[in-house]
């Protein structure tokens, strides 16, 4: 390790006798000195780095200290960033959203503010005036659509809500809701999440047998027909014993029931469901390790978050070598119910859909299969092929 330049090294003691070390160098053309306190231990590599930083006139960052986060951008009044922060603080509708919805909305709008106006520019979108013209809004939506059409539509919906609030304030913060005049982009019809097939369920069961936490998760997804966010929170508090149900419901199903409010839209348009616990699911619950509060718990004995459960179940699917994921089991349950003769209204009651349109997707598919199965024999003709 090379020695330091002793010309610029200086020591003294304070009034308590403590030794202090400094870098000290005369400032050219002046009679003053630049003096930097050296706090690393003498002779160490860190001390030499600190001395070199002082010699170069740059700040020294200690290895064991975290780098300070960058300062937040300066907020200019009546800029888009200024309007969005005001929206977070003052919009009653936004403050009424649940925590997850607020978090998602913040993520979308904050990312928009940090986006450069154009590639390579230092000016950010958040620095633009809040009255963004319609043509510029269209540019921002199209730019996002290059990576994801769904994300582009989420951005547009967030801007619509922001503008809707801004034009209703007194005094008005925006003249008109121009984002409302921009049309949502058409999303290609891909069929969505892969619907599990029976052979894939059996393959998953072979890798994760009854009694495992993974198979318990699969059974809850498929035999309750609920979303990831609902299954993550489903547990003992939602169970209703048969004797607590009405006589009519006990005739329909003599066992236990689940009583819960769906997580999606729970504050704006809540859906309360009471569904029976099927005998097959009861058998899985009996054979599986259950959490204290929720049926499914992490390895630290805590309830899963929605994203955490989805990521954990995805790994179990990869282990089993199946292409499906959690939402595909909800679709599999709806498909099986429709194939067994469930009507659209029955599907709507099980899965908590607000309209019959979603349920009819499954019943129409089954109707097509039945019609095709009965009609394929009509493709006949005389003679040999």
N, C-alpha and C positions, 0 to 999 in steps of 0.2 A: 504494500500500500504506500504510495508516494507521500512524502511529508508535506504538511501544509506550509504556505508562505508565512513565515513568522513575522514578517513586516506588518501584517494586518491582523495578527492575533494579539488579544489584549485580555488581561485578567485583573480583577480587583476583588475586594471583599466589602460586603454591606456592613451595616452597623452591628449586626448580630454575628459577624465573623464568617458568614457563608461565602464560599468562593463563587464568583461569577465570571463567565467567559463571554467574550465578545469578538465579533469581526469589526475592525475599525479601519477606515480608509479615508484619506483626505479627498474632498470633492475638488476637482481641478478648478482653478481660477477663483477659488473662494478660500476663506480661512476656516471653513467648517469641516466636520467629519461626518461620514455616514457610519452609524453604529448599529449593529444587529446583534441581539442577544443570542448566544448559542446554547441550546439546552440539551443536546445529545451528549452521551458520555464520551469523554476525551479518548481518542485512539480507536474508536469503533468506526465501522463502515458508515454507519448513520451519521456520525459526527463529520466525516469527510464529505458526505453528500450535502449536509447542512452548510458546511463552510463553502463548498463549491457553489451552492445556490446563492449564498450571500455575495460571493465574488462576482457572480454573473448578474447580480441585481434582480433576481427573480425570487418569488416566495417559495418557501420550503414546506412541502407536505409530508408530515410524519407518516411512516408506513402503517402505523397502528391506528391511525385516525381515518374515519370515513370522509370521503370527499363531500364537501358541502353541496346540497342540491342547488341547481341554478336558481337565480332570483326570478320570481314570477314576472311575466311580461307587464310592462306599464299599460295601464288601462286608460284609454282616451275616451272622454265623454262623448256619448252618442255614436261610438263605434259598435260593431257587432259584438265584440267581447264584453263591452260595457253593458249592452242590452241583455246578453245572456246571463251575466252575473246578477243583474237586477231581476231577471225572470226567476232565477233560482231562489232569490230572497223573498220576492213579493207575490209571485203567482200562487194563488190559493189552490188551484187545480194541481200544479206541480207538487206543492207541499203535501197534498193529499194522496199522492201516489205512494205505494209501498216502497220499501227501501230498495228492492231489486230494480223496480221500474225507474226510480230516480237515478240509480247508479247507471243503468243503461242509457238513459236520456243524457246524463252528464257526459258519459263516455263519447257519445255521438257528437254532441255540440262542442265539447272541448277539443276533440280531434279535428273538427272542422275549423276551429279558431287557429289551431297550430299549423294548418296546411298553408304552404306558400301560395301566393296569388297566382304565380306561374312558376314553372320549373326553373330553379336556380335563383329565384328572387328572394330577397331578405324580408320583404313585406309579407305579412301573414293575412289570411282571410279575416281573422278577428280584428285586424286594424282598419278594415274597410268601414265606411259609414253603414249604420244599421239598416238604412233604406236601400237594400241591395236590389238592383233592377231585375226584372223577370229574366232577361237574357242571361245575366250572370248566374242566377240561381240554376238555370238550365245547364249552364256550363259545369257548375259544381256537382250537379246530379249525374251528368254524363261522365264526368271524370271518375266519380266513384263507381259507376257501372262497369268501368273497365276491369275492376277486380271482382265486383259482386253486384248483381242487379238487386238482390234482396237488401244489401247494405245501402245501395243508392236510394231505394224506396224508404228505408228506415230514416235516412238523412232527410229526405223530403218531408216525411210525416213530422219529424221533430221541428223542422223549420216552419211547417204549417201551424203547429201548436204554439210555437214562439210568436209568430206573427199574429195569430188569432188573439193572443193575450195583449200584444203591444198595441193593436188598433182599438182595444176596448178600454185602455187606461185613460185617466183624465189627469193632465192633458195627454193627448195621443202621442205615443212614442214612435209609431209608424203610421203613414198615411193610409196604406191599404195592405191587405194580405195578398201580396203578389205570389207567394209560394203556393197558394190555393189554386192559382191559375195554371200552374205547371202540372201536367198529368203524370200519374205514376207510370212507371215502365212496366211493360208486359213481361211476366216471368215465364220462361219456357216450362212447359208441362213435362216434368221428368218422372212423375209418379211418387216423388218423395222418398222417404226412408224405405229400405228393403223390408218387405213383409216376410216374417219367418215362415218356413215350411215345416211340416211335421218332422221330416227327417233331420232338419237342422236342430230342432228342439231335442230330439233323441240323441243327436251327436253331442250337444251341450251337456245333456244329462249323463252321458257316458264319462265325460271329463269331470263334471261337477255333479256328483250323485246327490240323491235325497239326503238331507242332513247337513249339507254344506251351505254356507251363507250365499254362495253364488246361485245355487238352485232355488233357495228361498227368494232371492231377488227376482229370478225368472218367473217363479210362480206368482209373486205379487203383481208383477207387470202384466202378465197374461190373464190371470184369473180374477183380477179386479178391474182390468181395463182402464187403469188410470195413468196419468202422465207421470213423468219422472219427478216433477216437483211435488206431486201428491204422495207418491210411494216413499220418497225420502223422509216425509214427516209422518207417515202412517204408523200407528202403534197401539199400545194397550188402551190409551184414553179414548180411542175411537170405537172400541168394541162395545156393542150393546147385547146383553144376554137375551135369550129367547123370551124369558118371563117378563122382560121389560117392553116387549113389542105388543102391538095390538093383536087380538085374536085372529083377525083377518090375515095379517101378515104372518102369523105363526102357522096358518093353514098353507100359505104359499111356501114358506120355508121354516121348518121347526127349529133350526139351529141359530147360531149367533149371526149378528149383522154388524156392518161397519157404517158409522154415522160421521160424516166429515164435510167440510166445505172445501171445494176445489181451490187450489192455490191461484190459478190463473184468473185474473179479473176479480179477485176476492173483495176488493174495496170499491170498485166501480160498478160491477154487475155480477154479484156473487151467485154461485151455484152450489146449493146444498144437496148432497146425495146421501141416501140410505140404501145400501146394497147388501145382499146376503153373502156370508162367507161360505163358499161352496165346500162340500165335503172333501174334495181333492185338496183344496187349499188348507182346510183344517188339519188334514193328515200331514201336510208339509210343515205347518206351524208347530205341530206337536213334535215332529222329528228334528226340528231345527233349533239352533241357539238363537234366542230372541234378546233384543236389547231391553233395557229397563224402561225407557220411555218410547222409543221407536223400535219397530221390528228389526230394522237394519241399523247397525252401528259401525263406526270405524274401528280400527285396531286399538284406538285409544279410548274406546267405550263412550264415544260421543256421537250424536246424530250426524248423518251425512248432510252436507250442503247439496243443492240440486246439481251443480256442476261437478262436485266431488263424487257423487254417486254415479253420474254418467261416465266420468273418466274411469272410475274403479270397475264398473260393469263392462266397459269397452275392453279393458285388459283381460277380464275373464272370458269374453267372447273370442279374443285373439288366441288365448290359451286353448280354447276348444276348437279353434279353426273354423268358426262360423262367420258369415259376413254380416249377420244382423246386429242391431244395437237395441237399446232399451225401447225407443219409440216404435220400432218394428214389431215388438211383442204386443203393444196396444193394438196395432193394426191387425196382427194375427188373431187376437181375441175377437175383434170385430168381424173378421172374415169367417172364423169358425162359427160364431153365433149366427151370422147371416146364412151360412151354409146349412145350419141346423134349423132354419126356418124363422129366425127372429125378424120381426117387422121393423120398419124405420123408426116407429115410435118406441119400440122396445129398446132398440139400439141407442136412441137418443136418451132414454132414461138411464141406461147403464153407463154410458160414456160421458154424459153431462154436456152434450152438444146443444147449442142454443136453437139451431134450426134443423129441419129434416134433410137439408141438402147434403150434409156430410154423411148421414146415415144411409141415404139413398145411393151413394157411391158404392157401398158394399152390397146392398140388396140388388141393385141393377147388375152388378158383376155376377152375382149368383144366378139371377134370372137369365142372363145371357148363357151361362153354362148349362142351365137346365134346358133352355130352348134349343141350344146347339146339340146337346146330348140326345134330345128327342127327335131332332130334325136331320141329323147327319145320315140316318138310314135312308132318307129320301134321295140322297145322291146315288141313285142306282140307274143302270141302263142295261139293256140286253146285249149280249155278245161278249166276247172275250177281250181283255185288255192286252 
